[in-house]
Every structure is written in C-alpha cells, then in structure tokens.
Amino acid sequence: MPKRNLAWILVVALIALLFWRMPQTIADRDELTTHFAPMLDARAQILKRSAEPIDDARLTQAAAAAGIDAMIRALGDPYALYFDREAFREFRKQTEGVFGGIGVDVQAVPEGLRVLGRVRGSPAERAGLMPGDVILSIDDYRAAELGLVDGVNRLSGTPGTPVRLSVRRVDGRVGDLQLVRDIIQINPVRGWSRRHSGGWRFWLDEPRRIAYVRIIKFMPNVVRQLDAVIEPLLERGLSALVLDLRENTGGLLRTAIEVADRFLDRGIIVATRGPRAEAREWFAQPEDTYPPIRVVVLVNRTTASAAEIVAGALQDHRRALIVGERTYGKGSVQELISLQDQQTAIKITTGFYFLPSGRCLQKRAGASAEDEWGVEPATKIELTERQRQQWLDAWNLGMIEPIEDDAATSQPIDEGVPHSPSDDALLEALLATDPQLAAAIELLRQPDAAASTRPSMAERSPGGTDRSASGLRPPS
C-alpha cells in the first residue's frame, strides 16, 4: 500500500476518534455548567442587587473554597482534607520547619497534666520541673480544659520560642516557670518500667531469657534505638521477646518497614495499591536480621497504620504470635496535592496498604466485625474501658522517672544491674492489671507457642506461591 494512502487512513481514523470522544466531552462540560450555574447566578445577583459593599475577589475565593471543601467532604474519605491558604501555610511551616518542645512525658489528670518523666538535658529538666508536678496552665490556657492532645500541642513549638507554665509542685506549692523550647530527641523504644539509674527494665523472665520492648511511635530513630536494646539482650542470651505496639498510632512507613525487616530475612513486608496509583512493594532483606528468637506482638484497638503494618507482616510470615485486641484498621495511603495556585492543597486517599497475604488493612465505612480489616489477634483478649484505664494508670506509674541526683544516665539498658526481688514485685503488680501482657508471657514460656495460627502464605496463595502486588485484593 502506498505510504500516502496509509497517511490518509491514519488521518481519517484520528478524525473519527475525535468525533467519537466529542459528545462525551461536551456532555461532561454541560454537566459542569449545569451544576455551577446557580453559583454563577448567585454571584451575578449579589453584584447586581446587594446594598452592602462588595469585594468580588473575596466572594469568588469564598465560593471556590466552600466548593472544594464540599467536594472533599462528599468523597466520604475520613482522611481527606482541604487546606485553604492559611491552613496550607501553617501545614508547610510544621512539616518543613524544625519543631521542638520542653521534653516531658505527661499524663492527663483532672487538675491538668501530671509530669511522668523528663528528657535528659531538656528545658523541663533545666527549669526544675519534676516528676509528680502538675502543669495547671500553659500560656494562660487551663491545662485541664485543653486535655492531653491539645496540651501537648501547646507545649510543642518552634525551638527558641518561650512558653509559660503554672505548676503545682508535689508539696502543694504553686508557681510559674518560664521555659524556652528546644529540639527534643525522644527515645520511642522503652521497657516495662524505669530503673533508678535512669534506664529501663526489659527482662520479664530473666531465667527463661524473655524480654519486653515497647515502641510508642514509628519515628526516624526507632531502628537505631531498637538495636541499642536488642543487641545487648542477645549477648545475654535473649530467647523470646514481647514486642508491645499497643497505643501506637503509627508514624513513618519507612520506619515500620525497617522494624519489620529486623525480624524478617525475606519476602514482602507491605504493598500499596490504588485504582489510579502505581502499585508498590517493599521486601525484607537478609542483612541485619535478628536471630530467630520467639516473638509475641501485643496490639489493641488503638494500634494503627505503621504499627499495623509491622504486626500484620510478622503475622503473615508466621514470625510472631499476635495477642490482644483487633487493631484500628487504618490502612489507607494519603497524598498531599498542591493546587494550581500553589497556595492551597488537598489531601486525599490514593491507595491502600496490603499485607503479604493480600489482606487490606483498611476498615471501610460501614464495615462490620465480620469483614476483613485490621490485624486480628490469634489470641484475643479484649479489655473493657474500665480495665483499659486501670492498665494505662498502672503503666503510667511505671513510666514515672525515679529521682536520684547522682544516677542520671542515658543508657537504654542497664546491663550490669542484677535482678532484684523488687523487680518481681513491680512486675507482679503490673501483670495484675494487664492480662494481655500476662498471656504473652505465658505463651512464650511454652516452647512452641510463637508460631502464628493464621495459614501460611503458601497455603493462602494459589499454587503455593507468594502473591505479587498485581494479585492483591482491593478493599470491598
């Protein structure tokens, strides 16, 4: 066929395609015009009839912002947000700048915020704030009215900025403290109670070499801090571990992958997939993997996001037994998208997290207890709200920093501290309020108890092969 004829055939095909698509394009445009026509009419009527002074630019911006916000809310996505100019400017300031605080662990009490402990060398320690003191107000805001979350947010801020506290001391005296915020390095890896030396107790059953580690948040420094705890314990014969992820609401995906990788030497850890997003997978590597110690992971209804990824990956690879309550079910991936003006933005869910077995973590709106979401423990021990509060109160007592002027140290683990009867008494008191931890210890005292009761991935996957991201099931 002559090349000229072939060219004409291509031109005709292109024209046919354009005419085929044109009706749909016109229909889409007509639908937009139909829905936005009342807003344009309202603007015209305001400009024509209003007796009040009119700022047309302000009207237009308000209409656009309200429209975008309404679209975001209509998605039914609980994590979707619209950032107007002020909100986006504040968000960028928080994510791009360096923020700090005063360096305290606090507990909400009826009078305000009780100090449980201080970061060594922090503004709180330098100002003389002591464990047991109660913060009554923060910059004239009553701490009791702020609550825990807002109170912590008020204590946090840009390094170098001042914050004024009204404090009731342990002896009842009330006074003011002026502190200057600083960059705070928080250790998110902790034991089950503090020692007088400033370190943590990690052994639960030292004769059987069973230890305990709690991760409170998946922050950038978690893996380094975890290694600093686990490696000395391994040198002392660690054979079993309770990894506590209760009350851990998540954090950084990369950190969660790194923590799971410490316990896995091969296989997929997590994958993301969305209808309009590129599928991605993250795999465990053999380097720096811990020896095959037995592991129980504790979870509860507040365990979410990155913490669920770690628990779910270890469960699916039959690397750990999961004990506690069904997790929160936060398995969605959010993306921040700057809009055309570069001064506003939207944050929407673009995909979902999938565990190695193909399960999606996300709890969709309207999901029931029978649906598949979150991480379901192999050994389920549910707490009532009263039991949960008793457990938290007991744990907070264990977190209180002992005060000994000559014993401050930043060591994460007290390698040379011998086991004492007081350790047994403290643990016994804690276990009386924590049936989930008590069950974990008993399971690890049984030699063959640390395998997951869920089917292995080979049993769940067709043909006995691991699923790739292309075979992951979308949430229903």
N, C-alpha and C positions, 0 to 999 in steps of 0.2 A: 504494500500500500504506500502511495506517495506520502512524503512527510507533510506536505501541505494539507492533504485530506485528514491526516491524523491530528494536525493542529486544529482544524475546524471542528472535528469531533470533540476535542477537549473543550473548546470554547462553548459549543452547544451544551455539553454536559454541565459546565460551570454555570451557565445561564439558567439551565433547568433546576440546578441545586438552589440557586438564589431565589427563584420564584417559588420553589417548594418551601424554603425557610421563611420567606417574606410574610405570609399570612400569620404564622406563629409570632414573629417579631412584632407585627402590627397589633396582634391581639394582646401580647404582653404589654405593649405601650398603652393601648386603650384601657387595659385593666388598671394600670398605674394612674392614668389620668382620671379614671372614674373614682378611685379611692381618694386621691389627693385633691380632687376638685372642690369638695366642701371646705378644706383648709384654705385654698386659694381664694374662694369666695368670701370666707370669713375675714381674711386679711383685707380684701377689697372693700368690704362693707365697713370695717373698722376705719380704714383710711378715708372713706367717704363720709361717715356719719358721726364718728366719735367726737365728743365735746372736750375730751382730755387731750393734753399734748401727746403727740405720737412720735415714738422713736422706732422707725420702721426696721432698722437693723436689729434692735433688741427684740422686736416682735418675731422677726424671722428666725433669729437664733433660738429663742424660746420654743418656737414651734418645731424647729428641727430637733432640738434636744429632747423635747417631750415625745416626738415621734420615734426617735431612735430608742429611747428608753422603753417605750411601749412595745416596740418590736422585740427588744431583748427579753422583756417580761413575758411576751406571748410565746416565746420558744418553749417555755416550761422547763428551762435549764436552771437548776438551783444555783449553779456556779457562774452563770453568765452575768456580766456587769457592763454598764455603760459608764465611762469616765468622761465627764464634761471637762472643760478647760481647767478649772480649779482642782478637781479631783485627780486629773491626769498629771498635773504639775506636782501635786503632793505625792502621788504614787511614784513618779520618777525620782523625786527627791529621796524617798525612802529606799528605793532599790539601787540607785546609782551612788548615793552618798554613803558615808560611814556613820553608823549609829552606835550608840553605847547605852550606858545606864549607870547605876550605882553599885551593882554587884551584890544582890541579896536574893536568897530564896525566901519566899513569903507564903503564908497560909492565911486564907480569909477567916476572920473571926468576927463576932457581932460588933466589936468596937472598931475594927479596921483591918489592918494587915499585920499579922504576927511574924516577926523575923525568925526564920529557922536556921539560917546559916549565911555566911558571907564569903565571897570570893577573896582569896588571899591577896592583899595589897590593893584592894578595891577602894573606891571613895567611901563606901559604907564602913569598911574596917578602919580607914584612916580617920573618919569622923567620930569613931567611937560607938557606932551603932552595934548593939549586942544581941545575940540570940535570946529570945524571950521578950524583947522590946516590942511594943505595938505602935505601928505608924497610924496616927489618928487622922492626919490630913496631909495632902500633897499640893503645895502651891494653892492653899485655901480651899481645895476641894476635899470634902469629907471622904475619907477612905472607905468608911462603912457604906456610903451611898454609891461609891464607884464600883465596888466589888473587885474580885480578883483580876479579871481580864483588863478592865479599864484602869484599875490601879497600877498594874504592871506596865501598861502602856504609858501612863503618866510618869512613872519612874524612868522610863526609857526615853532616849532622845539623842540629839547630836552631841558628841564629845565636846567638852568645853563650856556647855551651857549649864546655868545654875538651876537647882531645884531646892525648894524649902520644905522641910518636913516638920510637923508637930509630932512628938514622940512621947509615949508614956513608958517610962522605964519599968524594969521588973520590980523595983521597990516602990512604985506608985508615983514617983515624981514625973511631972510633965514639963517638957521644954522643947525649944525649937533647934533645929540643925540646918545649916546651910551647906549643901554639898555641890560639887561640880562633877557633872557626868564625865565618864571616861570610857574608852574602849574596854569591853569586858570579855575576857576569854573564859567561856563556860565549859566545864567538863560535863558532857552529856552522858558519860558512862559511869555508873555508880554501883555500889554494893548494897547490901540489905540494911546496914546501919553504919553510923560513923564510929570511929575509934577516938580515944582521947588524943592520939598522936596526930589527928587531922586526916588520916587515911580512912579507908572503908573496910568493913568486914565483907569478905567474899566467900569464905568457906561456909557451907551449910552443914556438911557432914565430913569433917576432915579425915577421919579414919577411912571412910569409903571414897575419899577424894571427889566429893560432889561440891561444886561451887555455884555461885549465883552472880549474874551480871544483869543490870538493868540499863536499857537505853531509853532516855527520856525524849529525845528528838533526833532526827537524822540530819545533823549539822555537818559542815565540811570536815571537822576534825574527828569524827566518830571513829573511823577505822584506826587512826593512829592511837587514839585513847584506848580503843578495844584491844589492840595489840599489846599496849603497855600493861594491861591487866592479864590477858590470857597467857602471854608468853611466860611470865614468872610462875603462874599457876601450873602450866605444863611442865616446867622444870621441877616442880614439887609433886608431880605425879597425877595431875588432873585427869580424871577418867570420865566425868559426867558433868553436864552444865545445865542450869536453868537459865534460859535467856528470857528476861521479862520485858515484854513490849506492851504491857497494859498501860492505859492512859497516854500512849504515844500516838499523837495525832498525825504523824508523818514527817515531812521535811523534804529533803533533796532526793530526787530519783537516783542520781549518780551515787550518792552515799548508800542508799538502800542496796543498789546493785553490788557495790564494793563489800558491804557486810555479808550479803548472801554468798558472794564469791569466796569469802573466807571459809565457809562451811561446805562449799561445792567445788569439785575439781573439773566438772564437765557439764554440758547440757545447757539448755536455755534457762534463763532466770525469769525474764519477763518479756512481753512483746506489746507493742501498741498497734492499734488498727482502727481506722475510721472510714466511713463511706467516701469521704473526699480527701483523705490524708494518706500519705505514704506509710505502708506497714514497716515497722522496725522491730528488730530483735536484739537482745543482749544476752551474751553467753558467759558462763563461768570459765575460768582459766585455771590450769593446774598450779600456777605459781602462787606461793604464799598461802596455800590452803592449810587450815589447821588439821592436825591428826584426827582420825575418825573417833573422836570422843562421842559418847551418847549425849543427846540433846533433847530437852523438853522446852518448848516455847510457850510462854504464858500470854494469852490475849484476852481482851474483854470488849465490851460494846463500844469503847472509845478508841480502840486500836484502829487506825485508819491509814489509807493512802500508802505511803512508802513503807510503813510498818506492816501493812497487809501484804505487800509485795514480798517482803522477807519471809514472813510466816508462811505464805502460800507456796513460795518456791521451795522452801525446806520440806513442807508437807508433800508436795507433788513428787519430789525426788526421794521421798521416804527417808529423808535425812534427819527428821525430827518428829516428835510426837507433839501435837498441839493440844493444850489444856486450857480450859476457861470457858469463855462465852463467845458466841458468834460475833465477828468483827463488824465494824461500822458499814462497810460496803462503799467506800469512796474509791472508785476505780476509773475515774474519768480524767482525760488529759485536756488541760486548758491552754489556750494560746491567746496572747495579748496582741491585738492588731491595731496599729495606728491608722487613723482615718486620713482622708485626703488632706485635711488642713494641718496635719501633724501636731495638732493641739488637743485633739480628743482621741478616744480609743474605745474599742470594745474588747471584752474578754469572753470567749465562748468555748464550749466544749467541742473539740475537733476529733477526739478519738477516745478509746478505752484501753485499759490495761487488761492483758490476758496472761494468766498463769501458764506454766509449762504444760499442764494437762489440757489447756484450751478453755478453762473456765474464765469467765469475765468477772472481775471483782465488783463491778458497779451495781448498786441497788437502784433500779429504775423506779420512777414514780409509780405508786400503786403496787409495787412488788409485795408478795406475801411471804410468810415464813417458809412456805413450801418451794418457792422459787430459788434458783441458784444465784447467789451473790455473796460477797464477802468470803471469809475463811471460816469454815465450820470446824470446831474442835473435835478431835477423835474422842476426847474425854471431856464431856460438857459438865461444867459446874457453874450454875448461874447464881448470882447474888441478888438479894432484894436491895432496894435502895438504902434501907437502914443498914444492912450488912456491908454494903459498899462504903457507906460513910464511916462505919466503925473501922473498916480496913484502912481507909485513907487516913483517918485520925491516928491509927497505930503507926502507919508508915511515916507520917509527918513527925511523930515523936522520934522515930529512928533517924530522921534526917537532921534533927537539931544538932548544931555544931557544939561539941563539948568545948568548954573554955579552960585552957591551961596555958598560961603565959609562956611557958618555956618549951612547948611541944609542937609548935606550928611547923607543918611540913607540907609540901606539895606532892609527896609520894602518892601515887594512886593505890598502891597496895603495900601493906605492912608485912614484908617478907620475914622479918626477924621477930615478929610478935608471937609469942606462944599462945596456944589455945587456952582459955581460962573458963572456969565454971560460970562466970558472969555472962560469957558469950552464950552458953546453953540456956541460961535463964532468960536472956533477951530474946533469943530465937523462939523459945517456948511461948513467951508472951505474944510474940508476933504471929506465930502459927495459930494461936487460939482465935485470932480474928481474920485469918487468911486461909480458908480451906483450899483455895486454888493452889497456893504455894505448897501447902501440906500434901496435897495429892501429887504434885510434881515430884516432891522429894521421895515419896513412897514408890512412885513408878520407877525412878532412877535407882532405887535400892534393889529393884528386880532386874537381873542381868539382861533379859531380852525384851525390855519394855520400851525401848526408844525407837521402834520402827512405826511408821505411820500406819494406821488401819485403813487408809484410803488405798484403792487399787494402784498399782504402779502404772507409769505412763505407758509402758509396753502393753499392759492389759487393757488400758483405756483407748489406745490408738489402733486404728485399722492396720492389720498386718504386722503388729508389734513394732511399729516404728514411731519415733517421736514426730509430733505434728510441727509443721512449719507455720509461719505467720499466715500463710495463704489458707490454711485449714482451720483457723481459729473461728470459734462461733461468735457472732455478734450478739450483744445483749438483746433479749426479747422484750 
